[in-house]
Amino acid sequence: MKLTDLRGILQYIPRFRDKVFVVSIDGAIVTDENFANILLDVAVLRSLNIRVVLVHGASAQIQLLAEQQNVIPSDLDGSGTTDAATLQLALTASNRLTHEILEGLATNDLRAANTNAITAYPLGILQGVDHLFTGKVERVDVELLQILLDKGVIPVISPIGFDGDGRSYRLNSDSVAVAVAEALKAAKILFLTTEDGLVFRGKVIRQMIVGDLDALLAAHKGDFPVHLLSKAIHAAAACRNGVPRVHILNGCVDEGLLAEVFSNEGIGTLVYANEYQQIRRALKKDVRSILRLTKDSVASEELMKRTRAGIEKQLNDYYLFEIDKNTVGCVALHSYPEYGKGELACLYVSPSHENQGIGRKLIQFIENKARELGLQELIVLSTQAFTYFQSKAGFVEGSSEDLPPARREKYEQSGRKSKILLKRLTK
């Protein structure tokens, strides 16, 4: 993403203004050379009136301290058993990291505060194993965090919680981020890791609806890398419990945080709640988006050239596929009811969202819409994508004789010599 493209950024600002983003940073990222750039990105978010809460982990630092002190830690990420020695390592590592973060924020002229906003209680005995000083989030002090956010102060939260008697417990930082996001009704959680996203069977998942992620976790949990399993589990939990979007991205990538937030395709993995996608009828204000979206495809003669006036004249025929309220695909259904036929036209998906099933969803939508209108057959005219319609959507080749007379005349005048494809619609 080009950060100089202000138009690309400005479209998001009205939606994100005064929203809460929880940025959860793995300990390894805090000591990475790119961390200074992450703090600059946080400063940009704050300048746009986005409220930011920082949560950090400490696994990498606990491991390093353990090696320096010749101690074998009983647990690194706050999900296993934490003995007394490991708790001391966690306290030391967390305090150092919190100080580094506060120092970095001060360098960027950002006010911040370390908080004791997390009340915890012992995880207890699970399957016969006493988890000792490993804790679980019991309560988030929402009032304290809101006061800080209202004053323009960034809360910094470590993976340490306290009970009512002042005892400390080691927490999983992913669970802390989710608890904070749920309590503050955050718009996003952004997990910054050393990976390019959520990896499954060796490949990065670019985006996934929470139901699909739940299914993968239920049936194929072992196919996630061990060090990313916590991210997968907590991303799904967050979406189920009211956080609309969870991002998992590489915190070592320069400008990665802003690219993930302010571009449609992002750089990492997006896990989203069900309301994230929708197909809707185009409005007059969308004509410009349709022309811009399809411009390259028209130039390559994949799509027929359409004018603004032409689209406006048939505007009720057009539908848009939106992701996060941004148009990434379009399609049209031109109806010829007297012949029981409809033309599926102007099917296009942004290159950044290809191979994600969006084209097929748009075709299915048009098929259903045609059935609702009582049409018996769909027609497609294509110069370059005809094999896709044949192999993926069940269309077969026809001829100009299959076109309604008015459409046949237009077809012959165009000189494009498109292939004509047909599909009978069954109930």
Secondary structure, DSSP 8 states (H G I E B T S, - for coil): --TT-HHHHHTTHHHHTT-EEEEEE-HHHHTSTTHHHHHHHHHHHHHTT-EEEEEE--HHHHHHHHHHTT---S-SSSSS-B-HHHHHHHHHHHHHHHHHHHHHHHHTT--EEE---EEEEE--EETTEE-BTBEEEEEE-HHHHHHHHHTT-EEEE-SEEE-TTS-EEE--HHHHHHHHHHHHT-SEEEEEESSSSEEETTEEE-EEEHHHHHHHHHHHGGGS-HHHHHHHHHHHHHHHTT--EEEEEETTSTTHHHHHHHSSS-SSEEEE-GGGEEEEE--GGGHHHHHHHHHHHHHTTSS----HHHHHHTGGGEEEEEETTEEEEEEEEEEEGGGTEEEEEEEEE-GGGTTSSHHHHHHHHHHHHHHHTT--EEEEEESS-HHHHHHHH--EE--GGGS-HHHHHHHHHH----EEEEEE---
